Amino acid sequence: MVGNGTVEKKLIRYRIQCKHCKEIIESKTEHDFQLCGCGAVGVDGGLNYPKRIYRSHPLEEHYVDL
Ligand SMILES: [Zn+2]
């Protein structure tokens, strides 16, 4: 058996869907800022520094995690 010690990372997608305009947005890299069509929610930071942008609490009213 041959191995090189690396671990295959499972890809996790960072996507949310706006509950207002139903648009699905995804941040893929650290500086990939995406805003939904109506501007209510946004994602930033990719998988390493995930950030969510939303208008007001509670955030569950604005988006769903996918
Ligand atoms: Zn929206």
PDB file of the backbone (N, CA, C, O) and the ligand in Angstrom, with CONECT records:
HET     ZN  A 101       1
ATOM      1  N   MET A   1       0.836  -1.196   0.000  1.00  0.00           N
ATOM      2  CA  MET A   1       0.000   0.000   0.000  1.00  0.00           C
ATOM      3  C   MET A   1       0.876   1.253   0.000  1.00  0.00           C
ATOM      4  O   MET A   1       1.854   1.338   0.743  1.00  0.00           O
ATOM      5  N   VAL A   2       0.521   2.201  -0.823  1.00  0.00           N
ATOM      6  CA  VAL A   2       1.273   3.446  -0.935  1.00  0.00           C
ATOM      7  C   VAL A   2       0.416   4.604  -0.436  1.00  0.00           C
ATOM      8  O   VAL A   2      -0.737   4.766  -0.834  1.00  0.00           O
ATOM      9  N   GLY A   3       1.007   5.398   0.441  1.00  0.00           N
ATOM     10  CA  GLY A   3       0.271   6.565   0.928  1.00  0.00           C
ATOM     11  C   GLY A   3       1.196   7.755   1.049  1.00  0.00           C
ATOM     12  O   GLY A   3       2.391   7.574   1.284  1.00  0.00           O
ATOM     13  N   ASN A   4       0.694   8.950   0.900  1.00  0.00           N
ATOM     14  CA  ASN A   4       1.546  10.127   1.014  1.00  0.00           C
ATOM     15  C   ASN A   4       1.151  11.011   2.183  1.00  0.00           C
ATOM     16  O   ASN A   4       1.659  12.124   2.321  1.00  0.00           O
ATOM     17  N   GLY A   5       0.275  10.540   3.000  1.00  0.00           N
ATOM     18  CA  GLY A   5      -0.042  11.279   4.209  1.00  0.00           C
ATOM     19  C   GLY A   5      -1.050  12.399   4.066  1.00  0.00           C
ATOM     20  O   GLY A   5      -1.438  13.012   5.061  1.00  0.00           O
ATOM     21  N   THR A   6      -1.475  12.675   2.860  1.00  0.00           N
ATOM     22  CA  THR A   6      -2.443  13.754   2.697  1.00  0.00           C
ATOM     23  C   THR A   6      -3.851  13.239   2.957  1.00  0.00           C
ATOM     24  O   THR A   6      -4.172  12.074   2.719  1.00  0.00           O
ATOM     25  N   VAL A   7      -4.648  14.122   3.438  1.00  0.00           N
ATOM     26  CA  VAL A   7      -6.040  13.765   3.712  1.00  0.00           C
ATOM     27  C   VAL A   7      -6.926  14.480   2.699  1.00  0.00           C
ATOM     28  O   VAL A   7      -6.860  15.697   2.528  1.00  0.00           O
ATOM     29  N   GLU A   8      -7.742  13.696   2.046  1.00  0.00           N
ATOM     30  CA  GLU A   8      -8.670  14.291   1.092  1.00  0.00           C
ATOM     31  C   GLU A   8      -9.736  15.069   1.864  1.00  0.00           C
ATOM     32  O   GLU A   8     -10.505  14.507   2.645  1.00  0.00           O
ATOM     33  N   LYS A   9      -9.753  16.364   1.622  1.00  0.00           N
ATOM     34  CA  LYS A   9     -10.732  17.185   2.332  1.00  0.00           C
ATOM     35  C   LYS A   9     -12.096  17.077   1.674  1.00  0.00           C
ATOM     36  O   LYS A   9     -12.225  17.149   0.452  1.00  0.00           O
ATOM     37  N   LYS A  10     -13.087  16.906   2.491  1.00  0.00           N
ATOM     38  CA  LYS A  10     -14.442  16.881   1.968  1.00  0.00           C
ATOM     39  C   LYS A  10     -14.887  18.307   1.667  1.00  0.00           C
ATOM     40  O   LYS A  10     -14.810  19.189   2.522  1.00  0.00           O
ATOM     41  N   LEU A  11     -15.343  18.513   0.470  1.00  0.00           N
ATOM     42  CA  LEU A  11     -15.764  19.846   0.086  1.00  0.00           C
ATOM     43  C   LEU A  11     -17.090  20.192   0.738  1.00  0.00           C
ATOM     44  O   LEU A  11     -18.062  19.439   0.670  1.00  0.00           O
ATOM     45  N   ILE A  12     -17.097  21.336   1.360  1.00  0.00           N
ATOM     46  CA  ILE A  12     -18.337  21.834   1.945  1.00  0.00           C
ATOM     47  C   ILE A  12     -18.704  23.106   1.201  1.00  0.00           C
ATOM     48  O   ILE A  12     -17.875  24.000   1.033  1.00  0.00           O
ATOM     49  N   ARG A  13     -19.912  23.180   0.770  1.00  0.00           N
ATOM     50  CA  ARG A  13     -20.344  24.382   0.071  1.00  0.00           C
ATOM     51  C   ARG A  13     -20.931  25.365   1.066  1.00  0.00           C
ATOM     52  O   ARG A  13     -21.591  24.996   2.037  1.00  0.00           O
ATOM     53  N   TYR A  14     -20.667  26.607   0.790  1.00  0.00           N
ATOM     54  CA  TYR A  14     -21.177  27.654   1.649  1.00  0.00           C
ATOM     55  C   TYR A  14     -22.222  28.446   0.891  1.00  0.00           C
ATOM     56  O   TYR A  14     -21.915  29.415   0.196  1.00  0.00           O
ATOM     57  N   ARG A  15     -23.457  28.013   1.039  1.00  0.00           N
ATOM     58  CA  ARG A  15     -24.538  28.633   0.283  1.00  0.00           C
ATOM     59  C   ARG A  15     -25.711  28.951   1.196  1.00  0.00           C
ATOM     60  O   ARG A  15     -25.994  28.220   2.145  1.00  0.00           O
ATOM     61  N   ILE A  16     -26.372  30.027   0.901  1.00  0.00           N
ATOM     62  CA  ILE A  16     -27.614  30.345   1.592  1.00  0.00           C
ATOM     63  C   ILE A  16     -28.648  30.782   0.564  1.00  0.00           C
ATOM     64  O   ILE A  16     -28.306  31.217  -0.535  1.00  0.00           O
ATOM     65  N   GLN A  17     -29.906  30.661   0.935  1.00  0.00           N
ATOM     66  CA  GLN A  17     -30.974  31.125   0.058  1.00  0.00           C
ATOM     67  C   GLN A  17     -31.755  32.217   0.750  1.00  0.00           C
ATOM     68  O   GLN A  17     -32.225  32.043   1.875  1.00  0.00           O
ATOM     69  N   CYS A  18     -31.892  33.331   0.081  1.00  0.00           N
ATOM     70  CA  CYS A  18     -32.663  34.447   0.614  1.00  0.00           C
ATOM     71  C   CYS A  18     -34.134  34.069   0.668  1.00  0.00           C
ATOM     72  O   CYS A  18     -34.681  33.542  -0.300  1.00  0.00           O
ATOM     73  N   LYS A  19     -34.771  34.337   1.793  1.00  0.00           N
ATOM     74  CA  LYS A  19     -36.185  34.001   1.924  1.00  0.00           C
ATOM     75  C   LYS A  19     -37.087  35.033   1.258  1.00  0.00           C
ATOM     76  O   LYS A  19     -38.277  34.787   1.064  1.00  0.00           O
ATOM     77  N   HIS A  20     -36.534  36.166   0.913  1.00  0.00           N
ATOM     78  CA  HIS A  20     -37.333  37.224   0.306  1.00  0.00           C
ATOM     79  C   HIS A  20     -37.394  37.083  -1.207  1.00  0.00           C
ATOM     80  O   HIS A  20     -38.476  37.093  -1.794  1.00  0.00           O
ATOM     81  N   CYS A  21     -36.234  36.952  -1.836  1.00  0.00           N
ATOM     82  CA  CYS A  21     -36.216  36.884  -3.298  1.00  0.00           C
ATOM     83  C   CYS A  21     -35.902  35.480  -3.801  1.00  0.00           C
ATOM     84  O   CYS A  21     -35.882  35.246  -5.009  1.00  0.00           O
ATOM     85  N   LYS A  22     -35.654  34.533  -2.873  1.00  0.00           N
ATOM     86  CA  LYS A  22     -35.411  33.117  -3.189  1.00  0.00           C
ATOM     87  C   LYS A  22     -34.115  32.877  -3.947  1.00  0.00           C
ATOM     88  O   LYS A  22     -33.874  31.777  -4.444  1.00  0.00           O
ATOM     89  N   GLU A  23     -33.295  33.891  -4.035  1.00  0.00           N
ATOM     90  CA  GLU A  23     -32.045  33.704  -4.754  1.00  0.00           C
ATOM     91  C   GLU A  23     -31.042  32.940  -3.885  1.00  0.00           C
ATOM     92  O   GLU A  23     -30.939  33.171  -2.680  1.00  0.00           O
ATOM     93  N   ILE A  24     -30.310  32.031  -4.520  1.00  0.00           N
ATOM     94  CA  ILE A  24     -29.268  31.277  -3.834  1.00  0.00           C
ATOM     95  C   ILE A  24     -27.932  31.918  -4.138  1.00  0.00           C
ATOM     96  O   ILE A  24     -27.574  32.117  -5.299  1.00  0.00           O
ATOM     97  N   ILE A  25     -27.192  32.245  -3.075  1.00  0.00           N
ATOM     98  CA  ILE A  25     -25.882  32.867  -3.267  1.00  0.00           C
ATOM     99  C   ILE A  25     -24.826  32.022  -2.579  1.00  0.00           C
ATOM    100  O   ILE A  25     -25.105  31.334  -1.597  1.00  0.00           O
ATOM    101  N   GLU A  26     -23.633  32.080  -3.093  1.00  0.00           N
ATOM    102  CA  GLU A  26     -22.553  31.237  -2.605  1.00  0.00           C
ATOM    103  C   GLU A  26     -21.250  32.020  -2.602  1.00  0.00           C
ATOM    104  O   GLU A  26     -20.914  32.691  -3.578  1.00  0.00           O
ATOM    105  N   SER A  27     -20.517  31.927  -1.492  1.00  0.00           N
ATOM    106  CA  SER A  27     -19.195  32.544  -1.418  1.00  0.00           C
ATOM    107  C   SER A  27     -18.154  31.449  -1.533  1.00  0.00           C
ATOM    108  O   SER A  27     -18.136  30.524  -0.721  1.00  0.00           O
ATOM    109  N   LYS A  28     -17.295  31.538  -2.522  1.00  0.00           N
ATOM    110  CA  LYS A  28     -16.356  30.457  -2.792  1.00  0.00           C
ATOM    111  C   LYS A  28     -14.951  30.720  -2.284  1.00  0.00           C
ATOM    112  O   LYS A  28     -14.204  29.785  -1.995  1.00  0.00           O
ATOM    113  N   THR A  29     -14.591  31.985  -2.174  1.00  0.00           N
ATOM    114  CA  THR A  29     -13.250  32.316  -1.708  1.00  0.00           C
ATOM    115  C   THR A  29     -13.323  33.409  -0.657  1.00  0.00           C
ATOM    116  O   THR A  29     -14.379  33.994  -0.413  1.00  0.00           O
ATOM    117  N   GLU A  30     -12.173  33.674  -0.039  1.00  0.00           N
ATOM    118  CA  GLU A  30     -12.132  34.608   1.072  1.00  0.00           C
ATOM    119  C   GLU A  30     -12.671  35.992   0.714  1.00  0.00           C
ATOM    120  O   GLU A  30     -13.296  36.657   1.540  1.00  0.00           O
ATOM    121  N   HIS A  31     -12.428  36.409  -0.504  1.00  0.00           N
ATOM    122  CA  HIS A  31     -12.838  37.763  -0.899  1.00  0.00           C
ATOM    123  C   HIS A  31     -13.986  37.749  -1.897  1.00  0.00           C
ATOM    124  O   HIS A  31     -14.169  38.687  -2.673  1.00  0.00           O
ATOM    125  N   ASP A  32     -14.752  36.670  -1.859  1.00  0.00           N
ATOM    126  CA  ASP A  32     -15.875  36.521  -2.784  1.00  0.00           C
ATOM    127  C   ASP A  32     -17.157  36.956  -2.080  1.00  0.00           C
ATOM    128  O   ASP A  32     -17.832  36.149  -1.442  1.00  0.00           O
ATOM    129  N   PHE A  33     -17.476  38.221  -2.202  1.00  0.00           N
ATOM    130  CA  PHE A  33     -18.673  38.766  -1.562  1.00  0.00           C
ATOM    131  C   PHE A  33     -19.848  38.710  -2.521  1.00  0.00           C
ATOM    132  O   PHE A  33     -19.779  39.208  -3.645  1.00  0.00           O
ATOM    133  N   GLN A  34     -20.929  38.096  -2.056  1.00  0.00           N
ATOM    134  CA  GLN A  34     -22.107  37.966  -2.893  1.00  0.00           C
ATOM    135  C   GLN A  34     -23.319  38.504  -2.157  1.00  0.00           C
ATOM    136  O   GLN A  34     -23.511  38.251  -0.967  1.00  0.00           O
ATOM    137  N   LEU A  35     -24.131  39.249  -2.886  1.00  0.00           N
ATOM    138  CA  LEU A  35     -25.352  39.798  -2.316  1.00  0.00           C
ATOM    139  C   LEU A  35     -26.527  39.234  -3.120  1.00  0.00           C
ATOM    140  O   LEU A  35     -26.442  39.080  -4.338  1.00  0.00           O
ATOM    141  N   CYS A  36     -27.612  38.934  -2.428  1.00  0.00           N
ATOM    142  CA  CYS A  36     -28.760  38.404  -3.153  1.00  0.00           C
ATOM    143  C   CYS A  36     -29.430  39.507  -3.956  1.00  0.00           C
ATOM    144  O   CYS A  36     -29.093  40.684  -3.829  1.00  0.00           O
ATOM    145  N   GLY A  37     -30.384  39.102  -4.784  1.00  0.00           N
ATOM    146  CA  GLY A  37     -31.007  40.025  -5.716  1.00  0.00           C
ATOM    147  C   GLY A  37     -31.709  41.203  -5.060  1.00  0.00           C
ATOM    148  O   GLY A  37     -31.700  42.309  -5.599  1.00  0.00           O
ATOM    149  N   CYS A  38     -32.320  40.974  -3.895  1.00  0.00           N
ATOM    150  CA  CYS A  38     -33.051  42.055  -3.236  1.00  0.00           C
ATOM    151  C   CYS A  38     -32.184  42.788  -2.223  1.00  0.00           C
ATOM    152  O   CYS A  38     -32.611  43.799  -1.665  1.00  0.00           O
ATOM    153  N   GLY A  39     -30.980  42.296  -1.976  1.00  0.00           N
ATOM    154  CA  GLY A  39     -30.059  42.985  -1.083  1.00  0.00           C
ATOM    155  C   GLY A  39     -30.279  42.731   0.394  1.00  0.00           C
ATOM    156  O   GLY A  39     -29.663  43.391   1.231  1.00  0.00           O
ATOM    157  N   ALA A  40     -31.140  41.794   0.730  1.00  0.00           N
ATOM    158  CA  ALA A  40     -31.448  41.546   2.138  1.00  0.00           C
ATOM    159  C   ALA A  40     -30.336  40.781   2.841  1.00  0.00           C
ATOM    160  O   ALA A  40     -30.044  41.043   4.008  1.00  0.00           O
ATOM    161  N   VAL A  41     -29.719  39.846   2.146  1.00  0.00           N
ATOM    162  CA  VAL A  41     -28.670  39.032   2.761  1.00  0.00           C
ATOM    163  C   VAL A  41     -27.478  38.896   1.821  1.00  0.00           C
ATOM    164  O   VAL A  41     -27.595  39.037   0.603  1.00  0.00           O
ATOM    165  N   GLY A  42     -26.322  38.616   2.433  1.00  0.00           N
ATOM    166  CA  GLY A  42     -25.126  38.419   1.643  1.00  0.00           C
ATOM    167  C   GLY A  42     -24.215  37.422   2.320  1.00  0.00           C
ATOM    168  O   GLY A  42     -24.357  37.144   3.511  1.00  0.00           O
ATOM    169  N   VAL A  43     -23.276  36.883   1.556  1.00  0.00           N
ATOM    170  CA  VAL A  43     -22.273  35.988   2.119  1.00  0.00           C
ATOM    171  C   VAL A  43     -20.901  36.480   1.682  1.00  0.00           C
ATOM    172  O   VAL A  43     -20.742  37.080   0.620  1.00  0.00           O
ATOM    173  N   ASP A  44     -19.911  36.207   2.533  1.00  0.00           N
ATOM    174  CA  ASP A  44     -18.551  36.658   2.261  1.00  0.00           C
ATOM    175  C   ASP A  44     -17.588  35.714   2.956  1.00  0.00           C
ATOM    176  O   ASP A  44     -17.976  35.004   3.884  1.00  0.00           O
ATOM    177  N   GLY A  45     -16.347  35.697   2.521  1.00  0.00           N
ATOM    178  CA  GLY A  45     -15.308  34.973   3.238  1.00  0.00           C
ATOM    179  C   GLY A  45     -15.090  33.536   2.831  1.00  0.00           C
ATOM    180  O   GLY A  45     -14.181  32.882   3.342  1.00  0.00           O
ATOM    181  N   GLY A  46     -15.898  33.032   1.930  1.00  0.00           N
ATOM    182  CA  GLY A  46     -15.699  31.656   1.480  1.00  0.00           C
ATOM    183  C   GLY A  46     -15.822  30.653   2.609  1.00  0.00           C
ATOM    184  O   GLY A  46     -16.552  30.872   3.576  1.00  0.00           O
ATOM    185  N   LEU A  47     -15.089  29.532   2.473  1.00  0.00           N
ATOM    186  CA  LEU A  47     -15.190  28.469   3.469  1.00  0.00           C
ATOM    187  C   LEU A  47     -14.286  28.714   4.663  1.00  0.00           C
ATOM    188  O   LEU A  47     -14.521  28.160   5.737  1.00  0.00           O
ATOM    189  N   ASN A  48     -13.251  29.538   4.495  1.00  0.00           N
ATOM    190  CA  ASN A  48     -12.300  29.761   5.579  1.00  0.00           C
ATOM    191  C   ASN A  48     -12.769  30.807   6.585  1.00  0.00           C
ATOM    192  O   ASN A  48     -12.570  30.669   7.791  1.00  0.00           O
ATOM    193  N   TYR A  49     -13.392  31.848   6.061  1.00  0.00           N
ATOM    194  CA  TYR A  49     -13.853  32.921   6.942  1.00  0.00           C
ATOM    195  C   TYR A  49     -15.304  33.267   6.641  1.00  0.00           C
ATOM    196  O   TYR A  49     -15.606  34.388   6.232  1.00  0.00           O
ATOM    197  N   PRO A  50     -16.189  32.320   6.838  1.00  0.00           N
ATOM    198  CA  PRO A  50     -17.585  32.559   6.451  1.00  0.00           C
ATOM    199  C   PRO A  50     -18.236  33.689   7.238  1.00  0.00           C
ATOM    200  O   PRO A  50     -18.209  33.719   8.469  1.00  0.00           O
ATOM    201  N   LYS A  51     -18.815  34.605   6.493  1.00  0.00           N
ATOM    202  CA  LYS A  51     -19.539  35.708   7.103  1.00  0.00           C
ATOM    203  C   LYS A  51     -20.899  35.835   6.443  1.00  0.00           C
ATOM    204  O   LYS A  51     -21.034  35.643   5.234  1.00  0.00           O
ATOM    205  N   ARG A  52     -21.892  36.155   7.231  1.00  0.00           N
ATOM    206  CA  ARG A  52     -23.218  36.377   6.676  1.00  0.00           C
ATOM    207  C   ARG A  52     -23.619  37.814   6.947  1.00  0.00           C
ATOM    208  O   ARG A  52     -23.371  38.364   8.020  1.00  0.00           O
ATOM    209  N   ILE A  53     -24.231  38.391   5.964  1.00  0.00           N
ATOM    210  CA  ILE A  53     -24.691  39.764   6.089  1.00  0.00           C
ATOM    211  C   ILE A  53     -26.212  39.749   5.999  1.00  0.00           C
ATOM    212  O   ILE A  53     -26.783  39.172   5.073  1.00  0.00           O
ATOM    213  N   TYR A  54     -26.854  40.379   6.954  1.00  0.00           N
ATOM    214  CA  TYR A  54     -28.305  40.419   6.931  1.00  0.00           C
ATOM    215  C   TYR A  54     -28.786  41.701   7.583  1.00  0.00           C
ATOM    216  O   TYR A  54     -28.050  42.358   8.320  1.00  0.00           O
ATOM    217  N   ARG A  55     -30.032  42.045   7.300  1.00  0.00           N
ATOM    218  CA  ARG A  55     -30.548  43.353   7.697  1.00  0.00           C
ATOM    219  C   ARG A  55     -30.827  43.461   9.184  1.00  0.00           C
ATOM    220  O   ARG A  55     -30.477  44.461   9.810  1.00  0.00           O
ATOM    221  N   SER A  56     -31.452  42.446   9.754  1.00  0.00           N
ATOM    222  CA  SER A  56     -31.901  42.566  11.131  1.00  0.00           C
ATOM    223  C   SER A  56     -32.117  41.194  11.729  1.00  0.00           C
ATOM    224  O   SER A  56     -32.217  40.203  11.006  1.00  0.00           O
ATOM    225  N   HIS A  57     -32.189  41.135  13.027  1.00  0.00           N
ATOM    226  CA  HIS A  57     -32.487  39.889  13.721  1.00  0.00           C
ATOM    227  C   HIS A  57     -33.988  39.647  13.703  1.00  0.00           C
ATOM    228  O   HIS A  57     -34.751  40.607  13.595  1.00  0.00           O
ATOM    229  N   PRO A  58     -34.441  38.397  13.805  1.00  0.00           N
ATOM    230  CA  PRO A  58     -33.572  37.220  13.792  1.00  0.00           C
ATOM    231  C   PRO A  58     -33.164  36.854  12.359  1.00  0.00           C
ATOM    232  O   PRO A  58     -33.953  36.980  11.423  1.00  0.00           O
ATOM    233  N   LEU A  59     -31.935  36.405  12.214  1.00  0.00           N
ATOM    234  CA  LEU A  59     -31.438  36.129  10.875  1.00  0.00           C
ATOM    235  C   LEU A  59     -32.185  34.978  10.203  1.00  0.00           C
ATOM    236  O   LEU A  59     -32.177  34.862   8.978  1.00  0.00           O
ATOM    237  N   GLU A  60     -32.836  34.120  11.013  1.00  0.00           N
ATOM    238  CA  GLU A  60     -33.572  32.999  10.414  1.00  0.00           C
ATOM    239  C   GLU A  60     -34.716  33.484   9.529  1.00  0.00           C
ATOM    240  O   GLU A  60     -35.204  32.743   8.675  1.00  0.00           O
ATOM    241  N   GLU A  61     -35.137  34.718   9.733  1.00  0.00           N
ATOM    242  CA  GLU A  61     -36.228  35.235   8.924  1.00  0.00           C
ATOM    243  C   GLU A  61     -35.762  35.624   7.530  1.00  0.00           C
ATOM    244  O   GLU A  61     -36.578  35.843   6.635  1.00  0.00           O
ATOM    245  N   HIS A  62     -34.456  35.710   7.348  1.00  0.00           N
ATOM    246  CA  HIS A  62     -33.952  36.256   6.089  1.00  0.00           C
ATOM    247  C   HIS A  62     -33.349  35.227   5.156  1.00  0.00           C
ATOM    248  O   HIS A  62     -33.360  35.412   3.939  1.00  0.00           O
ATOM    249  N   TYR A  63     -32.817  34.133   5.712  1.00  0.00           N
ATOM    250  CA  TYR A  63     -32.215  33.151   4.816  1.00  0.00           C
ATOM    251  C   TYR A  63     -32.296  31.757   5.400  1.00  0.00           C
ATOM    252  O   TYR A  63     -32.553  31.581   6.591  1.00  0.00           O
ATOM    253  N   VAL A  64     -32.075  30.773   4.556  1.00  0.00           N
ATOM    254  CA  VAL A  64     -31.934  29.392   4.999  1.00  0.00           C
ATOM    255  C   VAL A  64     -30.566  28.889   4.546  1.00  0.00           C
ATOM    256  O   VAL A  64     -30.103  29.216   3.454  1.00  0.00           O
ATOM    257  N   ASP A  65     -29.934  28.100   5.389  1.00  0.00           N
ATOM    258  CA  ASP A  65     -28.675  27.466   5.011  1.00  0.00           C
ATOM    259  C   ASP A  65     -28.956  26.297   4.084  1.00  0.00           C
ATOM    260  O   ASP A  65     -29.921  25.554   4.265  1.00  0.00           O
ATOM    261  N   LEU A  66     -28.102  26.152   3.100  1.00  0.00           N
ATOM    262  CA  LEU A  66     -28.287  25.032   2.163  1.00  0.00           C
ATOM    263  C   LEU A  66     -27.165  24.017   2.338  1.00  0.00           C
ATOM    264  O   LEU A  66     -27.138  23.001   1.643  1.00  0.00           O
TER     265      LEU A  66
HETATM  266 ZN    ZN A 101     -32.954  38.531  -1.425  1.00  0.00          ZN2+
END
